[in-house]
Amino acid sequence: MNKPEVLALIPARGGSKGIPRKNIRPFAGYPLIAYSIAAGLQAKTVTRVIVSTDDEEIAEIARRFGAEIPFLRPVELAGDRTPDLPVFRHALEWLYKNQAYRPEVVVHLRPTTPLRPPDLVDRAVRLLLSHPEADSVRGITPAHQNPFKMWLMDSEDKPIRPLITIPGMDEPYNAPRQSLPQAYMHTGLIDVIRPKVILEKHSMSGQVILPVLFESQYDIDLDTPEDWRRAEERISLSPPPMVWPDQPRRPMPQKIEMLVMDFDGVLTDNRVWVDQDGREMVAANRSDSLWLKLLREKGVQAFVLSKETNPVVAARCRKMGIPYIQGEDDKATTLQKLLAEHQVDPAHVVYCGNDINDLPCFPLVGWAVAVADAVPEVIRQADFVLSRRGGHGAIQELCALILAKF
């Protein structure tokens, strides 16, 4: 049998106002849109992944992560209040007119809901394909608040009315929560629709809608900066099983015995001052010293591993009371020797870096951390990205995260 044509369509306009350039803003090391693209590409049932956008920069980034951009969406379909229906109609009609392509199923993947269980897309697609009577499948999760205890209000001087009622039950709003039906809410995580529902019934769902259930830990919608902060913190510290654009992020180890740090760009801001005699000075953060001392008091060893041979590295490390190794081009080999000498389990080690010569060390430890201003390659491969820049309290922030384990 031929494999059904399943199109994953990702709408991503360029004019986001709540969070400017939201769809391509880095989220836990990757452009936000990359998570939805990965969900489509990694699904076994999906045959094409297309991004519908009006924005050339979004289009270029989407291509880089493997999506097709066969067209740019018309500007009139990229407004703040443009609904999904005309965007999907435009995509399907364009594909049929220009490529004679019409899929059997369309998967709607919104960029603003990046946390998806690895099997979610395939479960939803297979559910719709196995039920020819259904118009669509929608992702749902248990509601955070019970709608049977919600009210409608016209004004403060008029009586409020129950939002919904239950046949045969008087005053459900006064009933114990346990005696009320379990309610579920639709989120933007996934919708799967038959194209004829969009093109002929002029609907994004139709009337016969099947549910695909997922756990509430995946219910994240990025509409505000606070949403963004909470979501990044959640998946960086303790991510649920989810689709990643690259390798999965590892959570912080439960046990930490050692912290190894690069020097330039981590304990400093990566700038250097050179006088007329060639002597160098760097800028560091005093708070890092205090927090490293607190870390050592809890039994966590700290080391600096630097490529630089400049005396400033030794001087600063001695001031902080931290052992150091400098002038090492092959950091990975040196790190392995260091862990062997101290008989430390690599799974209990944290490494913090900022530049590409730190990357070989990342897979050798239990948790790889990047400072906020690390180079993009390091940010993409790190398990956690700090909110502070190197030399501006990044190590203080990292120490505080580790100390919270004690």
C-alpha positions as CSV (number, residue, x, y, z in Angstrom):
1,M,0.0,0.0,0.0
2,N,1.2,3.5,-0.7
3,K,2.0,5.7,2.3
4,P,-0.7,8.3,2.8
5,E,0.3,11.9,2.0
6,V,0.4,13.8,5.3
7,L,1.3,17.4,5.3
8,A,2.6,19.1,8.4
9,L,1.9,22.8,8.0
10,I,3.4,25.4,10.4
11,P,2.0,28.9,10.3
12,A,4.6,31.5,11.4
13,R,4.0,35.2,10.6
14,G,6.7,37.8,11.2
15,G,4.7,40.5,13.0
16,S,4.4,39.2,16.6
17,K,4.0,42.1,19.0
18,G,3.7,40.5,22.5
19,I,7.2,38.9,22.0
20,P,8.8,40.5,19.0
21,R,10.2,38.1,16.4
22,K,8.8,35.3,18.6
23,N,8.9,32.5,16.0
24,I,12.6,32.7,15.5
25,R,13.7,33.9,19.0
26,P,16.1,31.4,20.6
27,F,14.3,29.1,23.0
28,A,16.5,26.8,25.0
29,G,19.2,27.1,22.4
30,Y,17.1,26.8,19.2
31,P,14.8,29.2,17.2
32,L,11.3,28.6,18.5
33,I,10.0,27.4,15.1
34,A,12.7,24.7,15.0
35,Y,10.7,22.6,17.6
36,S,7.6,22.4,15.4
37,I,9.7,21.7,12.3
38,A,11.4,18.8,14.2
39,A,8.0,17.4,15.3
40,G,7.0,17.1,11.7
41,L,10.3,15.8,10.4
42,Q,10.7,13.2,13.1
43,A,7.1,11.9,12.8
44,K,7.0,8.6,10.8
45,T,3.6,9.4,9.3
46,V,4.4,12.9,8.0
47,T,5.6,13.1,4.4
48,R,6.1,16.9,4.0
49,V,6.8,19.8,6.4
50,I,6.0,23.2,5.1
51,V,6.1,26.6,6.8
52,S,3.6,29.3,5.8
53,T,5.2,32.7,6.5
54,D,5.3,36.2,5.1
55,D,8.8,36.8,6.5
56,E,12.0,36.2,4.6
57,E,14.1,35.7,7.7
58,I,11.7,33.2,9.2
59,A,11.7,31.4,5.8
60,E,15.5,31.2,5.8
61,I,15.7,29.8,9.3
62,A,12.9,27.4,8.6
63,R,14.8,26.1,5.5
64,R,18.0,25.7,7.6
65,F,16.1,23.4,10.0
66,G,14.7,21.3,7.2
67,A,11.3,22.7,6.3
68,E,10.0,23.6,2.8
69,I,9.1,27.1,1.9
70,P,7.4,26.8,-1.5
71,F,5.7,30.2,-1.2
72,L,5.5,33.3,0.9
73,R,2.2,34.0,2.5
74,P,0.4,37.1,1.2
75,V,0.7,40.1,3.6
76,E,-3.1,40.3,3.9
77,L,-3.0,36.9,5.5
78,A,-0.4,37.8,8.1
79,G,-2.3,40.2,10.4
80,D,-2.7,40.1,14.2
81,R,-6.2,38.9,13.9
82,T,-6.0,36.7,10.8
83,P,-7.6,33.3,11.7
84,D,-6.1,30.0,10.8
85,L,-8.7,29.0,8.2
86,P,-7.7,31.4,5.3
87,V,-4.0,30.7,6.0
88,F,-4.6,26.9,5.5
89,R,-6.9,27.4,2.6
90,H,-4.3,29.5,0.9
91,A,-1.6,26.9,1.4
92,L,-3.7,24.0,0.2
93,E,-5.0,25.9,-2.8
94,W,-1.5,27.1,-3.8
95,L,0.0,23.6,-3.5
96,Y,-2.8,22.1,-5.6
97,K,-2.6,24.8,-8.3
98,N,1.2,25.0,-8.5
99,Q,2.2,21.4,-7.7
100,A,-0.9,19.4,-8.2
101,Y,-0.4,18.3,-4.6
102,R,-3.3,17.5,-2.2
103,P,-2.6,15.6,1.0
104,E,-4.9,13.2,2.6
105,V,-4.3,14.7,6.0
106,V,-3.0,18.1,7.3
107,V,-1.2,18.4,10.6
108,H,-1.4,21.8,12.2
109,L,1.8,22.5,14.3
110,R,1.8,25.9,16.0
111,P,5.3,27.3,16.8
112,T,4.2,28.7,20.2
113,T,3.7,25.2,21.7
114,P,7.2,23.7,21.4
115,L,6.9,20.9,24.0
116,R,5.5,17.8,22.3
117,P,5.7,14.1,23.3
118,P,7.8,12.2,20.8
119,D,4.8,10.0,19.7
120,L,2.1,12.7,19.6
121,V,2.1,13.5,15.9
122,D,2.0,9.9,14.8
123,R,-0.7,9.0,17.4
124,A,-2.9,11.8,16.1
125,V,-2.4,11.1,12.4
126,R,-3.0,7.3,12.8
127,L,-6.1,8.0,14.9
128,L,-7.7,10.1,12.1
129,L,-6.6,7.7,9.3
130,S,-8.2,4.8,11.2
131,H,-11.5,6.6,11.6
132,P,-12.9,7.7,8.2
133,E,-16.0,9.1,9.8
134,A,-14.0,11.7,11.7
135,D,-13.3,15.2,10.4
136,S,-10.3,15.9,12.7
137,V,-8.3,15.1,15.7
138,R,-7.5,17.6,18.4
139,G,-4.9,17.5,21.2
140,I,-6.5,17.8,24.6
141,T,-5.3,17.7,28.2
142,P,-7.1,17.8,31.6
143,A,-8.4,21.2,32.3
144,H,-6.5,23.2,35.0
145,Q,-9.8,24.6,36.4
146,N,-13.2,23.0,36.5
147,P,-15.6,24.8,34.1
148,F,-18.6,23.6,36.1
149,K,-17.5,26.1,38.8
150,M,-17.2,29.0,36.3
151,W,-19.6,31.9,35.9
152,L,-20.8,34.5,33.4
153,M,-21.2,38.1,34.4
154,D,-22.9,41.0,32.7
155,S,-22.1,43.6,35.3
156,E,-21.5,43.9,39.0
157,D,-25.1,45.0,39.8
158,K,-26.6,41.9,38.1
159,P,-26.7,38.2,39.1
160,I,-24.1,35.9,37.8
161,R,-25.0,32.8,35.8
162,P,-23.3,29.4,35.7
163,L,-21.2,28.9,32.6
164,I,-22.6,25.4,32.1
165,T,-24.9,23.0,33.9
166,I,-25.2,19.2,34.3
167,P,-28.5,17.5,33.5
168,G,-29.9,15.9,36.7
169,M,-27.5,17.7,39.1
170,D,-28.7,20.8,41.0
171,E,-26.1,23.4,41.6
172,P,-23.0,21.6,40.3
173,Y,-21.0,24.8,41.3
174,N,-21.6,23.8,44.9
175,A,-20.7,20.1,44.4
176,P,-17.3,18.6,45.5
177,R,-14.8,18.7,42.6
178,Q,-14.5,14.9,42.8
179,S,-18.2,14.4,41.9
180,L,-18.0,16.6,38.8
181,P,-17.2,15.2,35.3
182,Q,-13.5,15.5,34.2
183,A,-13.2,18.3,31.7
184,Y,-10.5,18.6,29.1
185,M,-9.3,21.6,27.2
186,H,-8.0,22.0,23.6
187,T,-4.6,23.4,23.3
188,G,-2.4,24.4,20.4
189,L,-0.1,21.4,20.6
190,I,-1.6,19.5,17.6
191,D,-4.6,19.4,15.3
192,V,-5.0,16.9,12.5
193,I,-7.6,17.8,9.8
194,R,-8.9,16.4,6.5
195,P,-8.3,18.9,3.7
196,K,-11.9,18.7,2.5
197,V,-13.0,20.0,5.9
198,I,-10.9,23.1,5.3
199,L,-11.7,23.5,1.6
200,E,-15.4,22.4,1.5
201,K,-16.8,22.8,5.0
202,H,-14.8,26.0,5.6
203,S,-13.8,24.8,9.1
204,M,-10.6,24.0,10.9
205,S,-12.2,21.1,12.8
206,G,-15.5,20.0,11.3
207,Q,-18.2,18.4,13.5
208,V,-16.8,14.9,14.2
209,I,-13.7,15.6,16.4
210,L,-11.6,12.8,18.0
211,P,-9.4,13.5,21.0
212,V,-5.7,12.7,21.3
213,L,-4.7,13.0,25.0
214,F,-1.4,14.3,26.4
215,E,-0.2,15.1,29.9
216,S,-0.6,18.6,31.3
217,Q,3.2,19.0,31.6
218,Y,3.3,19.7,27.8
219,D,0.7,22.4,28.0
220,I,2.8,25.5,27.4
221,D,1.8,28.3,25.1
222,L,4.3,31.2,24.7
223,D,2.4,34.4,24.6
224,T,4.2,36.6,27.1
225,P,7.8,37.0,28.3
226,E,6.8,35.4,31.6
227,D,5.5,32.4,29.7
228,W,8.8,32.2,28.0
229,R,10.9,32.4,31.2
230,R,8.9,29.7,32.9
231,A,9.0,27.4,30.0
232,E,12.7,27.7,29.4
233,E,13.4,27.1,33.0
234,R,11.2,24.0,33.1
235,I,12.7,22.2,30.1
236,S,16.2,23.3,30.9
237,L,16.2,21.9,34.5
238,S,13.8,19.0,34.1
239,P,12.5,18.4,30.6
240,P,9.8,15.9,29.9
241,P,10.3,13.4,27.1
242,M,9.8,15.6,24.0
243,V,10.8,16.3,20.5
244,W,14.1,18.3,20.2
245,P,15.5,19.9,17.1
246,D,18.8,18.1,17.9
247,Q,19.9,15.9,20.8
248,P,17.7,15.9,23.9
249,R,18.7,18.2,26.8
250,R,19.8,16.3,29.9
251,P,18.5,17.4,33.3
252,M,20.9,18.5,36.0
253,P,22.3,15.5,37.8
254,Q,20.9,14.6,41.2
255,K,24.5,14.3,42.5
256,I,27.2,16.9,41.6
257,E,30.8,16.4,42.7
258,M,32.7,18.8,40.4
259,L,32.3,22.0,38.4
260,V,34.8,22.6,35.6
261,M,34.8,26.0,33.9
262,D,36.5,27.7,31.0
263,F,38.1,31.0,32.0
264,D,37.8,33.6,29.2
265,G,34.2,34.3,28.5
266,V,32.9,32.5,31.5
267,L,34.7,33.9,34.5
268,T,35.5,37.0,32.4
269,D,33.4,39.0,29.9
270,N,35.8,37.9,27.1
271,R,37.3,41.3,26.7
272,V,41.0,42.1,27.4
273,W,42.9,45.3,28.0
274,V,46.5,45.4,26.8
275,D,49.0,48.1,28.0
276,Q,52.0,49.4,26.0
277,D,54.2,46.6,27.4
278,G,51.8,43.8,26.3
279,R,50.4,43.1,29.8
280,E,46.8,42.0,29.8
281,M,44.0,42.7,32.2
282,V,40.5,41.2,32.2
283,A,37.1,42.0,33.8
284,A,35.6,39.5,36.2
285,N,32.7,39.4,38.7
286,R,33.5,39.4,42.5
287,S,30.3,37.6,43.3
288,D,31.5,34.5,41.4
289,S,34.3,34.1,44.0
290,L,31.9,34.1,46.9
291,W,29.5,31.6,45.3
292,L,32.3,29.3,44.3
293,K,33.5,29.3,47.9
294,L,29.9,28.4,49.1
295,L,30.0,25.5,46.5
296,R,33.3,24.2,47.8
297,E,32.0,24.3,51.3
298,K,29.3,21.8,50.2
299,G,32.0,19.4,48.9
300,V,31.8,20.3,45.2
301,Q,35.2,20.7,43.7
302,A,35.8,23.5,41.2
303,F,38.5,23.7,38.5
304,V,39.3,26.1,35.7
305,L,40.4,24.6,32.4
306,S,41.7,27.3,30.0
307,K,43.4,27.3,26.7
308,E,45.1,30.6,27.6
309,T,48.7,30.7,29.0
310,N,48.5,34.3,30.2
311,P,49.5,34.9,33.8
312,V,46.2,36.6,34.4
313,V,44.5,33.2,34.5
314,A,46.8,32.0,37.3
315,A,46.5,35.2,39.2
316,R,42.7,35.3,39.2
317,C,42.4,31.6,40.1
318,R,44.8,31.9,43.0
319,K,42.7,34.9,44.2
320,M,39.6,32.7,44.1
321,G,41.4,29.7,45.6
322,I,40.5,27.5,42.7
323,P,42.9,25.0,41.1
324,Y,43.5,25.6,37.4
325,I,45.0,24.0,34.3
326,Q,46.0,26.4,31.5
327,G,47.6,26.3,28.1
328,E,45.7,23.2,27.0
329,D,44.6,23.0,23.4
330,D,43.0,19.6,23.8
331,K,40.6,20.3,26.6
332,A,38.7,17.0,26.2
333,T,41.8,14.8,26.9
334,T,42.8,17.1,29.8
335,L,39.3,16.9,31.2
336,Q,39.3,13.1,31.1
337,K,42.7,12.9,32.8
338,L,41.4,15.4,35.5
339,L,38.4,13.3,36.3
340,A,40.4,10.1,36.4
341,E,43.0,11.6,38.7
342,H,40.3,12.7,41.1
343,Q,38.2,9.5,40.7
344,V,35.1,11.5,39.9
345,D,32.2,9.9,38.0
346,P,31.8,12.0,34.8
347,A,28.0,11.7,35.3
348,H,28.4,13.8,38.4
349,V,30.4,16.6,36.7
350,V,29.1,20.0,35.4
351,Y,31.1,21.8,32.6
352,C,30.5,25.5,31.8
353,G,31.8,27.0,28.6
354,N,31.2,29.6,26.0
355,D,33.2,28.8,22.8
356,I,33.6,26.1,20.2
357,N,36.8,24.6,21.9
358,D,34.5,23.8,24.9
359,L,32.2,21.6,22.8
360,P,34.3,18.4,22.9
361,C,34.0,18.5,26.7
362,F,30.2,18.6,26.7
363,P,29.5,14.9,26.0
364,L,32.2,13.9,28.6
365,V,30.2,15.2,31.6
366,G,26.7,14.8,33.1
367,W,25.6,18.4,32.5
368,A,26.9,20.9,29.9
369,V,26.2,24.5,30.6
370,A,26.6,27.6,28.4
371,V,26.7,31.3,29.5
372,A,24.1,33.5,27.9
373,D,26.4,35.1,25.4
374,A,28.1,31.9,24.3
375,V,28.5,31.3,20.5
376,P,25.4,29.8,18.9
377,E,27.0,26.4,18.4
378,V,27.6,26.1,22.1
379,I,24.1,27.3,23.0
380,R,22.6,24.7,20.7
381,Q,24.5,21.8,22.2
382,A,24.3,22.8,25.9
383,D,22.0,21.1,28.3
384,F,21.3,24.5,30.0
385,V,21.8,28.1,29.0
386,L,22.3,30.6,31.8
387,S,20.5,33.9,31.8
388,R,23.7,35.9,32.6
389,R,26.7,36.6,30.5
390,G,30.2,35.5,31.2
391,G,31.9,37.8,33.6
392,H,28.5,39.2,34.6
393,G,27.5,36.7,37.3
394,A,27.1,33.7,35.2
395,I,29.0,31.5,37.6
396,Q,27.1,32.9,40.5
397,E,23.9,31.9,38.8
398,L,25.2,28.4,38.1
399,C,26.4,27.9,41.7
400,A,23.0,29.0,43.0
401,L,21.4,26.3,40.8
402,I,23.7,23.6,42.0
403,L,23.4,24.7,45.7
404,A,19.6,24.4,45.4
405,K,20.2,20.6,45.2
406,F,21.6,20.6,48.7
